[in-house]
Amino acid sequence: MANKGIEIDPALLEGPNAYLFSEKDPISGPKIVKEFITNVEKDKKTSPLTIKTGVMDGEVQTVDQIKALADILPREQLIAKIMGCLNSQATALAYVIQAIVDKQQAAAGEQ
């Protein structure tokens, strides 16, 4: 298959296929598919559903690359983690500054 320079192995397109398009968020598509396959597998002992390949930014992705994308935390959770890290660092800095101020005040009080 060739379209806009994207070449996908025709063997990957044999049999039934489903296609998922995501215009703005490259993570949500693989995540939804992986969750769907996981839910189907819970209901059955084996699932005929598999991820065959993917295309992102004009490049063909391997199954492992698509699964890795699906494992990335959602944007909101990533932002929350970053904010939590920044907040904890700011709190630690405030304690250090306060300890320095307290030490200087104690030293000034002894004189």
Long-range contacts (C-beta under 8 A, 24 or more apart in sequence): 4-58, 5-58, 6-55, 6-58, 6-59, 6-60, 7-60, 8-53, 8-55, 8-60, 9-53, 12-52, 12-53, 13-52, 17-52, 25-75, 26-56, 26-57, 26-69, 27-69, 27-70, 27-72, 27-74, 27-75, 28-74, 30-54, 30-66, 30-67, 30-69, 30-70, 31-69, 31-70, 31-72, 31-74, 33-66, 33-70, 34-67, 34-70, 34-71, 35-70
